[in-house]
Amino acid sequence: MITANAKKVVIIEAVNLCKSYSMGTEQFHAAKGVNLQLYEGDFTVIMGSSGSGKSTLLYLLSGLDTITSGEVYFKGQRIDQYSEKEITDFRSNKIGYVYQSINLIPDFTLLENVAFPGYVAGRGKSEINIQAMTLLQMMGIAEQADRLPSQVSGGQQQRAAIARALINSPEVIFADEPTGALSQEQGTIILDILTEMNQKSQSIVMVTHDIKAACRADRLILVKDGNIDGILELGKYSPDQLKDRENQIFMFMSGKGR
Ligand SMILES: Nc1ncnc2c1ncn2[C@@H]1O[C@H](COP(=O)(O)OP(=O)(O)OP(=O)(O)O)[C@@H](O)[C@H]1O
């Protein structure tokens, strides 16, 4: 689907998307009729205050959680009506996910962790192992391939988690606070990796609290109280724009310029 928005192609679309949780006899509405289009090749960032519904939205848009009502489309295909097998295949082949808590399997080496989703997808072992090693090299941690997660730094673990998310060549990487548990230095390395991947055309959707991380966005979605409160179009990032972008995002978040 081509839209008027600078001829960008819509990759994910939400139509009147709702998510409610039962809290005893009450219902809590974490997504309240969200209408949103995300574009192929964009680095989309989702921001908003704690509890505003950012992670909920990320899980609904990526098919990792079930919706209460509304519609979710991936490249024009309605994914919220997929069968269990279809959604499992979708999660395995079309998207990659990076978590704040990293979630590597503690008894597997970094190489085994990266390769694992490839085995689950039923691909050949030697092909996967070669690709896993190439991804570890890309992430600058090939020397740590045979170590367990507990034997490397948090930043190196997160780099392995990004490699794992890439093993089945997903169309979109979803990242929920990928730098949240890291030092500023390690966080910057992760952001540089994501930015470089995006510059090579990888679509990325990332939740963050951090304005410096948000500076990497082409497009910033502000979530408030379970809905979209505003969208800031930034265009492709380059490091010399960091200060300007920080100011622009700060103004946008504080309601000025919206
Ligand atoms: N399983 C659940 N049951 C009940 N309420 C939930 C559940 N999961 C999330 N919520 C509520 O939905 C709202 C949105 O949660 P969500 O995790 O999406 O927020 P967030 O913006 O990502 O927050 P944070 O920045 O603190 O991670 C919150 O008020 C949260 O308490």
The ligand as a Tripos MOL2 file, in Angstrom:
@<TRIPOS>MOLECULE
LIG
   31    33     1     0     0
SMALL
NO_CHARGES

@<TRIPOS>ATOM
      1 N1         -1.5080   -7.7350   32.2310 N.pl3     1 LIG1
      2 C1         -1.9990   -6.5550   32.6420 C.ar      1 LIG1
      3 N2         -3.0650   -6.4900   33.4550 N.ar      1 LIG1
      4 C2         -3.5770   -5.3060   33.8550 C.ar      1 LIG1
      5 N3         -3.0640   -4.0970   33.4860 N.ar      1 LIG1
      6 C3         -2.0050   -4.1090   32.6870 C.ar      1 LIG1
      7 C4         -1.4030   -5.3230   32.2200 C.ar      1 LIG1
      8 N4         -0.3560   -4.9950   31.4230 N.ar      1 LIG1
      9 C5         -0.3040   -3.6440   31.4040 C.ar      1 LIG1
     10 N5         -1.2920   -3.1210   32.1620 N.ar      1 LIG1
     11 C6         -1.5480   -1.6960   32.3780 C.3       1 LIG1
     12 O1         -1.6870   -1.0630   31.1040 O.3       1 LIG1
     13 C7         -1.1010    0.2330   31.1400 C.3       1 LIG1
     14 C8         -0.1060    0.3430   30.0250 C.3       1 LIG1
     15 O2          0.9790   -0.5410   30.3030 O.3       1 LIG1
     16 P1          2.2710   -0.5510   29.4100 P.3       1 LIG1
     17 O3          3.2070   -1.5730   29.9510 O.co2     1 LIG1
     18 O4          1.8840   -0.6400   27.9950 O.co2     1 LIG1
     19 O5          2.8400    0.9180   29.6880 O.3       1 LIG1
     20 P2          4.2200    1.5780   29.2840 P.3       1 LIG1
     21 O6          3.9000    2.9160   28.7060 O.co2     1 LIG1
     22 O7          5.0030    0.6420   28.4360 O.co2     1 LIG1
     23 O8          4.8820    1.7570   30.7230 O.3       1 LIG1
     24 P3          6.4180    1.7360   31.1990 P.3       1 LIG1
     25 O9          7.0650    2.9020   30.5230 O.co2     1 LIG1
     26 O10         6.3070    1.9320   32.6810 O.co2     1 LIG1
     27 O11         6.9980    0.4160   30.8040 O.co2     1 LIG1
     28 C9         -0.4850    0.3980   32.5310 C.3       1 LIG1
     29 O12        -1.3600    1.1790   33.3250 O.3       1 LIG1
     30 C10        -0.3800   -1.0050   33.0500 C.3       1 LIG1
     31 O13        -0.4910   -1.0370   34.4630 O.3       1 LIG1
@<TRIPOS>BOND
     1     1     2 1
     2     2     3 ar
     3     2     7 ar
     4     3     4 ar
     5     4     5 ar
     6     5     6 ar
     7     6     7 ar
     8     6    10 ar
     9     7     8 ar
    10     8     9 ar
    11     9    10 ar
    12    10    11 1
    13    11    12 1
    14    11    30 1
    15    12    13 1
    16    13    14 1
    17    13    28 1
    18    14    15 1
    19    15    16 1
    20    16    17 2
    21    16    18 1
    22    16    19 1
    23    19    20 1
    24    20    21 2
    25    20    22 1
    26    20    23 1
    27    23    24 1
    28    24    25 2
    29    24    26 1
    30    24    27 1
    31    28    29 1
    32    28    30 1
    33    30    31 1
@<TRIPOS>SUBSTRUCTURE
     1 LIG1         1 GROUP 0 **** ****
